[in-house]
Amino acid sequence: VARRLSLRKHPECHSMAGGKAIEHLAQTGDREQLVFQLPMKQYRNCNFSFSGLLNLVNNAIAQKEKEEGVQEGQILSCAKDVAAAVQHAVTVHIMQRTYRAMLFCTKHSILPSKNATLVVSGGVASNQYIRKCLQNLADANDFALLCPPPRLCTDNGVMIAWNGIERLRAGLGVLHSPDGIRYEPK
């Protein structure tokens, strides 16, 4: 979304990563100016998907560009509102799916009845709006919330690669030969 909004060109966000730029602009945006339908409402499971939301956001941005008479790549006057609406929709989706997972784990006694903990990490955990909402969710359900400091909440791909390095060093679960493994690009 940050790329589609060309936030690298925005005077307040030119040196920020995309997620940080969205969070920054959302602080002063009006999330009620745009309302995005939440993804996967018809599925009663714990899965996350943001592709449907991304399509809705891209269409809304294209419509706003048309309304404002700006070309793709130029800054929309409503960029802060778009950022706020997107951040809110993503947060609600995460909260709903996480709540379902919490209920599932509680119902099936997967977690201890006392001291259940919700751990949130990766890039999403650096967003303070999402953290605050997840803290409220955890508090309302007698869960502790554990998040690393924002400086350690980097992309999950980096975390997964680091985990792979550590597992390789320890010789844990590492294939020593790719024979018989079939690889398919997505």
DANORFEN-V781672 format. One record per backbone hydrogen bond with DSSP energy under -0.5 kcal/mol. NH is the residue of the N-H (numbers start at 0). CO is the residue of the C=O. Records with the same first field share a line. If there is no record, write none. Layout:
# DANORFEN-V781672
NH=CO + CO
This chain:
# DANORFEN-V781672
4=0
5=2
6=1
8=5
9=6
12=9
13=9
15=12
20=16
21=17
22=18
23=19
24=20
25=21
26=22 + 23
27=24
28=25
30=28
32=29
33=30
40=37
42=39
43=41
44=42
53=49
54=50
55=51
56=52
57=53
58=54
59=55
60=56
61=57
62=58
63=59
64=60
65=61
66=62
67=63
68=64
69=64
73=70
78=75
81=77
82=78
83=79
84=80
85=81
86=82
87=83
88=84
89=85
90=86
91=87
92=88
93=89
94=90
95=91
96=92
97=93
98=94
99=95
100=96
101=97
102=98
103=99
104=100
105=101
106=102
107=103
108=105
109=104
110=104
117=143
118=116
119=117 + 145
124=121
125=122
126=123
127=125
130=126
131=127
132=128
133=129
134=130
135=131
136=132
137=133
138=134
139=135
140=136 + 137
141=138
142=137
143=115
145=117 + 143
146=144
147=119
151=148
152=148 + 149
153=151
157=154
158=154
159=155
160=156
161=157
162=158
163=159
164=160
165=161
166=162
167=163
168=164
169=165
170=166 + 167
171=166
172=170
180=177
181=179
182=180
